[in-house]
Amino acid sequence: MPAEKIPNNLTIDLNSIPEVNPDYFVGPILPEEHGAFHDNTESNFESVVEEKSNAQNNEEIALWQSGLDSIQQFIESPTNENDPRVMDILEESTNNLASLGDEAEDLVSTANEGQRLRLEKLQHELRFGLQNTDLPFSNLKKSEVQPTALWFEYDPINSQYMRNFQVCLDMLGSGPHQNNEMDDFQKHFGEYESALSTAIKLKEELEKCNINPSQLVRTPMQRKGWLILAFGDSNKPYKLEIELTIQGMKQAYLKHKDVLEQLNSDENKYPPYTKPLVEDVAKFHKELRCSIEEIPTTLSSEQKQVLQKFLPALDEFYKDRIDAIVGNECYVPLAGRLKQVQEAVFKSRSLATILEASKDLDQTMQRLYLLHWVAESLIKAVINEKQHLHPLTKKGEPVYHVTAGSGLYSIRKNTSPLLNSLEDMQGAITFRNEIAHKGLVWAPEDFKVHIKNYEQGIDILSQHFSISLAEVSPEIESKRFDKRPHMKKMHEKLQQEFGIDINLAQKYARKLLENSLSDYLSFETNPEALEQKTKLIHKFIENGEFLNTEYGVTHGVLKNKLLKNLDSIDLSGIKIKADLRNKKDPHGLSAYLIAKLINKAKAEEFDEEYKKLSQIINNILGK
Amino acid sequence: MSRLEQASNSVAQRTKKITRALVKARKNLLEQENLQTGGSKLYLRGTFISFEEASQRLQIRIEGDHYYYPLSDYYGSWIPRPNSPVIITRMATNNKEIAIQGFDRQGLSIPYSEILALEVRSVDDRNGVIAAYSDEIGFFQINLPESIIEKGAIVPGKMQLFRRVTAIPKTFLIPHHCNNTSRNPLDIYRMTR
């Protein structure tokens, strides 16, 4: 209660009471009075003192009384205890405290339970848990699964109805167009329109026999047909799954908007850093509720736009997977079916094994990408052998600038018998390219057609030029360099103009090369800036020392080019400190410094840049 | 009065802060319970896609890729419908065998399959047909796939255990191997009933 909260032992601070000016009642002491004070008699003096002291006491007592009264009022006033505001506030606070206590108790109990559960789970998993190598992915291919179970049928009379009903559902699900698989059905029932009426009849008869017709649904096709029977629409339950996947796409798009816009806006730009994007897409791909090939079956126009924007991300993801299969650098490690493909490829590196291994992937987008990659490397091999097929190639040089589409077009042009026979393959390549770069929304049946076209085209090419696929081995490339055609062009220019071994450069001065290349590309539009840039790059790269030795970057470049202008510095110190800073790439620091120079150097700021560099180096050395 | 108000207000604010912290902590607790710890898993999650009668294979999508399993790995009493969830584990006793558990679309698990004891009376290799007898069904004819005839797994005049999986209109009988060799399989059969 409020009365209890005030302490019993009240002590009043005198300082808290306002002081009164003594001049108010005594008055100022004047020099004349001072003199009179000494001159006057004692009686006078006493009277004066008494008067003054009385006055003082009265005033003080009045003051005391007023202060005490106010305090008494404060303590004893009935309004203080029963004031509604205070009561409300106190009640609220007590209620809050009580609820808090309850919640805390609950939480402690849940935490204890949670920890207990987690411990149990951990113990359980430690006993029975599977490591990544033991996960129950099946190793069996489609053709390797053999029947092992015996079987018999329930009622021979009803089973015919059931079978016919399943065939009807297949027919309804596959749509009005005719398939080769449906020939048997067409002998019995005729066309698509009659399938609906027969299915309705069969459904009624099955329900009479106490058989639930929905139990007969066993494949996706039959499911579609069943949905047409039940709802009149095959796409109803798909919609929720597809909406959820497209929401996930939207979130991923908003997260990586900058990277995705860079990927498809201008081809001349330096390719962006896509590791976080690829990782996110891999997560998204794991938790998909429907397969990617089936997504565009039911899409509104807005959802289509979202898919079109998201397609380059999928492109990057699939390319990364292909890199992993072949043995290049990759951002996301493989698991399950693709790991088996990878192991098969590692055993014998050739295009034939990749083609065989790709058959396990069914008719999926992943398989299309793999086949495209196989076709591209085959076309490169063909052009490498016979240079007259392509105008720009020379003997002995690697074929960087050739893509699958352009290479195949030139081959078809220059060899007359292949012009018509490879038309389907060209169409397949354009299909894949439009998915990757132009936001083409496919139909799920397209994959079947174009995968066939790819395989036929590869067969024709290998037979015509007598190149056995077992002999062609895939090239191992580093991720950020040889990926895109414009980068390959830049490589060629660097090779021609400066005479660099790019393989060596990638090994020893990779950061330097990347940064210089990026600037080389970004200044390409300004011819003047380009000239300055080329001179700079020429200066730094012309000297072949730093390419040949591992520590050459620190010595060769810093000694010869940069440090002549700076104050004298011990080079050994730089070398040691650079090694200590990051042991993994010993040339990292010096390469970083040089790259900074190249990045920021323009003709005007060049001297300032030197000063900054010298400061940095001095700081590192501790001067 | 004003001091009291201030004090009470400060108390109220602190309680608000603490409640927020409590809500956060509760969320974190619930999320952490669902996390899978470490690198070890107990099972894989997948979605069932289709079942082919001729080759007796199940097609299942796991983490975006398609996989094929034989019917002998399936332990439910009937085959799930397409696009329903499925869990794939390894048997705890024998860490090599794969076991698949199916679910309804509502999330209820499909019950474990019944075990039948059959006595084979006669075998026709030409037609691929057996005459068999069981207590539940009586005499009936069973069709054999060719792979089993070649193996010679079925012996006439001997009782054997099977798991029954229904895929209307057919019912499949999967040979069921017991680990306890010391016991007579028929005893186990009676215990299961």
Contacts between the chains, C-beta under 8 A, distances in Angstrom:
chain1	res1	chain2	res2	distance
A	83	B	1	7.5
A	85	B	1	7.5
A	85	B	5	7.4
A	86	B	1	7.2
A	86	B	4	5.8
A	89	B	4	7.0
A	89	B	5	6.5
A	89	B	8	3.9
A	89	B	9	7.8
A	90	B	8	6.7
A	92	B	8	7.4
A	92	B	12	6.6
A	93	B	8	5.3
A	93	B	11	4.8
A	93	B	12	6.4
A	93	B	15	7.5
A	96	B	11	7.4
A	96	B	12	6.5
A	96	B	15	4.2
A	97	B	11	7.9
A	97	B	15	7.0
A	100	B	15	5.8
A	100	B	18	5.9
A	100	B	19	6.8
A	100	B	22	7.7
A	103	B	19	7.1
A	103	B	22	5.3
A	104	B	22	7.0
A	107	B	22	6.0
A	107	B	25	6.2
A	107	B	26	6.1
A	107	B	29	7.7
A	110	B	26	7.0
A	110	B	29	6.1
A	111	B	29	6.0
A	114	B	29	5.2
A	114	B	32	7.1
A	114	B	33	5.3
A	117	B	33	6.2
A	118	B	32	7.5
A	118	B	33	6.7
A	118	B	37	7.2
A	121	B	37	6.8
A	122	B	37	5.8
A	124	B	42	7.4
A	125	B	37	6.7
A	125	B	38	7.4
A	125	B	40	4.9
A	125	B	41	7.6
A	125	B	42	6.0
A	126	B	40	7.2
A	128	B	42	6.4
A	128	B	92	5.2
A	129	B	40	3.2
A	129	B	41	6.5
A	129	B	42	6.0
A	130	B	40	6.2
A	130	B	41	5.6
A	130	B	42	6.9
A	130	B	90	6.3
A	131	B	39	6.3
A	131	B	40	6.0
A	132	B	39	5.9
A	134	B	90	6.9
A	134	B	95	7.2
A	135	B	41	6.7
A	135	B	44	6.1
A	136	B	43	7.8
A	136	B	44	6.0
A	136	B	88	4.8
A	136	B	89	6.3
A	136	B	90	5.3
A	136	B	98	4.7
A	137	B	44	7.3
A	137	B	62	6.9
A	137	B	67	6.1
A	138	B	67	4.8
A	138	B	68	6.1
A	138	B	69	5.0
A	138	B	73	8.0
A	138	B	98	7.0
A	140	B	68	5.3
A	140	B	69	7.2
A	140	B	70	7.1
A	141	B	68	7.0
A	142	B	57	7.6
A	142	B	68	5.5
A	144	B	68	7.8
A	145	B	55	5.6
A	145	B	56	7.1
A	145	B	57	3.9
A	145	B	68	5.3
A	145	B	69	7.4
A	145	B	70	5.1
A	146	B	55	7.3
A	146	B	56	7.8
A	146	B	70	7.0
A	146	B	145	7.8
A	146	B	147	4.8
A	147	B	54	7.6
A	147	B	55	5.9
A	147	B	56	4.1
A	147	B	70	8.0
A	147	B	71	7.5
A	147	B	145	3.9
A	147	B	147	5.9
A	147	B	148	7.8
A	148	B	56	6.9
A	148	B	70	6.3
A	148	B	71	7.1
A	148	B	72	5.0
A	148	B	145	7.2
A	148	B	147	6.5
A	148	B	148	6.5
A	148	B	174	7.0
A	148	B	175	7.1
A	149	B	56	5.9
A	149	B	71	5.4
A	149	B	72	6.6
A	149	B	145	7.4
A	149	B	165	7.4
A	149	B	172	4.2
A	149	B	173	5.8
A	149	B	174	4.5
A	149	B	175	7.5
A	150	B	130	7.3
A	150	B	142	4.7
A	150	B	143	6.8
A	150	B	144	5.8
A	150	B	145	7.6
A	150	B	148	7.0
A	150	B	154	7.9
A	150	B	162	7.3
A	150	B	172	7.1
A	150	B	173	4.3
A	151	B	142	7.1
A	151	B	143	5.5
A	151	B	145	8.0
A	151	B	170	4.9
A	151	B	171	6.5
A	151	B	172	4.8
A	151	B	173	6.8
A	152	B	140	6.0
A	152	B	141	6.3
A	152	B	142	4.9
A	152	B	143	6.2
A	152	B	170	7.2
A	152	B	171	6.2
A	152	B	173	7.7
A	153	B	169	5.3
A	153	B	170	5.6
A	153	B	171	7.6
A	154	B	168	7.3
A	154	B	169	5.6
A	154	B	170	8.0
A	154	B	171	6.9
A	155	B	169	7.6
A	158	B	169	6.9
A	159	B	169	3.8
A	162	B	168	6.1
A	162	B	169	4.2
A	163	B	169	6.8
A	211	B	168	7.0
A	214	B	81	7.6
A	215	B	78	7.5
A	215	B	81	8.0
A	215	B	168	5.4
A	216	B	168	5.7
A	217	B	81	5.6
A	217	B	82	6.8
A	218	B	50	6.5
A	218	B	51	5.2
A	218	B	79	6.8
A	218	B	81	7.6
A	218	B	82	7.0
A	218	B	167	6.8
A	219	B	49	7.8
A	219	B	50	4.1
A	219	B	51	7.3
A	219	B	52	8.0
A	219	B	82	6.3
A	220	B	49	6.3
A	220	B	50	6.1
A	220	B	82	5.2
A	220	B	83	7.5
A	222	B	82	7.6
A	223	B	81	7.2
A	223	B	82	4.7
A	223	B	83	7.0
A	237	B	83	8.0
A	241	B	83	7.9
A	285	B	63	7.5
A	285	B	64	4.6
A	286	B	63	4.6
A	286	B	64	6.1
A	288	B	64	5.5
A	289	B	47	7.7
A	290	B	83	7.7
A	291	B	61	6.6
A	291	B	64	7.5
A	292	B	64	7.6
A	335	B	63	7.0
A	336	B	62	6.5
A	336	B	63	6.4
A	336	B	65	5.7
A	336	B	67	7.3
A	337	B	65	4.5
A	337	B	66	7.3
A	337	B	67	6.3
A	338	B	65	6.7
A	361	B	65	7.7
A	361	B	66	7.7
A	362	B	66	5.5
A	364	B	66	7.5
A	366	B	65	7.9
